[in-house]
């Protein structure tokens, strides 16, 4: 991991504070709104370049864990997130949509860190990464049409056009760039320089967060009480999905390492991808975008606690063994 990735939680918090400060200036607020989508598109471009489908071959022999994780991430979680929103966020549909977008996109970077901290199966987590990323890119638009279309107005033409610019174009450019780099240089050269690409990703994401809070910070301050409603459903999501992973482990007799991997991949969320889509598809509904920035500020401390809980479970099992 690069130094930027290691201190990402602090960078996000610093970006939020800086954005709120700059947002007090009307001129800065107006200029910042122009930068949001280009910065998020750059962030996704840097996210897609390292994507290597060959890593998925390493899941051989772990098909049960793969299928369980996919079922939880892409079938159970969207339905569960919709239900949590219906119970706790039905009075604030924009926050409900943001919450839903956050929950239906599994994490593609930080869950590797927490799997490692928890002494889980990092090789399996790494192999799952490309499949998780591809499926969420393909399924997020479908989830929006099925769930969010009932809560907010979605213009089909604008929706498809926005997705093309913010998802499809960065993906295609990343594929072409990856092929060009590999042809011009060795794979070793490419892997050595991946840290530079990761740094671009982190800097573009935090630049976008600064721009979002500079542009929409006043909306957050005016409606901060609404965003506090996110705390309980997000925490409930973590508690229930952790319990589900533990139950599944008992039923399928998974090893501790596979259980830790399953837990992290079904708890950690990929807010940057959802953030890029939200900023492009819902530019005039800032609460959706702000929800996707606030969510990880709750998520990251929770994942730290989860990783420590997993280690305690491992320690208890060693004593019993």
Secondary structure, 3 states (H helix, E strand, C coil): CCHHHHCHHHHHHHHHHHHHHHCCCHHHHHHHHHHHHHHHHHHHHHHHHCCCHHHHHHHCCCHHHHHHHHHHHHHHHHHHHHHHHHHHCCCCHHHHHHHHHHHCCECCCHHHHHHHHCCCCHHHHHHHHHHHHHHHHHHHHHHHHHCHHHCCCCCHHHHHHHHHHHHHHHHHHHHHHHHHHHHHCCHHHHHHCHHHHHHHHHHHHHHHHHHHHHHHHHHHHHCHHHHCCHHHHHHHHHHHHHHHHHHHHHHHCCCHHHHHHHHHHHHCECHHHHHHHHHHHCCCCHHHHHHHHHHHHHHHHHHHHHHHHHHHHHHHHHHHC
